């Protein structure tokens, strides 16, 4: 009996070992099944945390439109004092005060919108003070809109133009400072615009007419777009402004960088007077028409 029992011991141990192996195998299988599930969950979490590319170009668009509006104001002043007279379809009534110090000019467009030759709707007044002639070194011209609307948006602030004399190439140049705000006609948004620029007169300074005047603009600025996002600007390729073009800027590039966001590049093209520019951000390019 003892021998028989001893002989049976190995047989009794074998089933127990097999059960342990089966349990280990089952655990391994469960681990194998759990690893892909964990990996999928981890990838899903990573995917959820990946932000979509920032494609918003509001800051670039607001900056370009503000530049256009304040360039347009200066062009209107140029026309107001042009010896050949005003020729726009939306000409203001111009009043000169040559006895005050500094001297002043008032451009009055009335209280009802008129449509300019470049398609803009304008109304209100533009006040100009000046210490001397535009072509004289040291002259300071300050332009201030009063109840002035462009395309039914309220424009406030100042644009100051200081004649700095001649540069090393004997070209007249001007220091430009803009501090402006544009408010939607219905009050739904406000955008601010500041600029510090140098405006170099490269063509047309020797003639009386305005249509052949060409300027190059360099410098930078900052602002807050209509969504409340601050931004800074830098002109990376000089802006070419042609007064014979209704939209003024015909070439050049500006980099606009909103706070905490990728830079946006405004490209005005290669010289065509078409009132369009492109904005590139995160590999995408959008075409915008100035209105």
Rosetta blueprint (number, residue, H / E / L):
1 X L
2 X H
3 X H
4 X H
5 X H
6 X H
7 X H
8 X H
9 X H
10 X H
11 X H
12 X H
13 X H
14 X H
15 X H
16 X H
17 X H
18 X H
19 X H
20 X H
21 X H
22 X H
23 X H
24 X H
25 X H
26 X H
27 X H
28 X H
29 X H
30 X H
31 X H
32 X H
33 X H
34 X H
35 X H
36 X H
37 X H
38 X H
39 X H
40 X H
41 X H
42 X H
43 X H
44 X H
45 X H
46 X H
47 X H
48 X H
49 X H
50 X L
51 X L
52 X L
53 X L
54 X L
55 X L
56 X L
57 X L
58 X H
59 X H
60 X H
61 X H
62 X H
63 X H
64 X H
65 X H
66 X H
67 X H
68 X H
69 X H
70 X H
71 X H
72 X H
73 X H
74 X H
75 X H
76 X H
77 X H
78 X H
79 X H
80 X H
81 X L
82 X L
83 X L
84 X L
85 X L
86 X L
87 X L
88 X L
89 X L
90 X L
91 X L
92 X L
93 X E
94 X E
95 X E
96 X E
97 X E
98 X L
99 X L
100 X L
101 X L
102 X L
103 X E
104 X E
105 X E
106 X E
107 X E
108 X E
109 X L
110 X L
111 X L
112 X L
113 X L
114 X E
115 X E
116 X L
117 X L
118 X L
119 X L
120 X L
121 X E
122 X E
123 X E
124 X E
125 X E
126 X E
127 X E
128 X E
129 X E
130 X E
131 X L
132 X L
133 X L
134 X L
135 X L
136 X L
137 X L
138 X L
139 X L
140 X E
141 X E
142 X E
143 X E
144 X E
145 X E
146 X E
147 X E
148 X E
149 X E
150 X E
151 X L
152 X L
153 X E
154 X E
155 X E
156 X E
157 X E
158 X E
159 X E
160 X E
161 X E
162 X E
163 X E
164 X E
165 X E
166 X E
167 X L
168 X L
169 X L
170 X L
171 X L
172 X E
173 X E
174 X E
175 X E
176 X E
177 X E
178 X E
179 X E
180 X E
181 X E
182 X E
183 X E
184 X L
185 X L
186 X L
187 X L
188 X L
189 X L
190 X E
191 X E
192 X E
193 X E
194 X E
195 X E
196 X E
197 X E
198 X E
199 X E
200 X E
201 X E
202 X E
203 X E
204 X L
205 X L
206 X L
207 X L
208 X L
209 X L
210 X L
211 X L
212 X L
213 X L
214 X E
215 X E
216 X E
217 X E
218 X E
219 X E
220 X E
221 X E
222 X E
223 X E
224 X E
225 X L
226 X L
227 X L
228 X L
229 X L
230 X E
231 X E
232 X E
233 X E
234 X E
235 X E
236 X E
237 X E
238 X E
239 X E
240 X E
241 X E
242 X E
243 X L
244 X L
245 X L
246 X L
247 X L
248 X L
249 X E
250 X E
251 X E
252 X E
253 X E
254 X E
255 X E
256 X E
257 X E
258 X E
259 X L
260 X L
261 X L
262 X L
263 X E
264 X E
265 X E
266 X E
267 X E
268 X E
269 X E
270 X E
271 X L
272 X L
273 X L
274 X L
275 X L
276 X E
277 X E
278 X E
279 X E
280 X E
281 X E
282 X L
283 X L
284 X E
285 X E
286 X E
287 X E
288 X E
289 X E
290 X L
291 X L
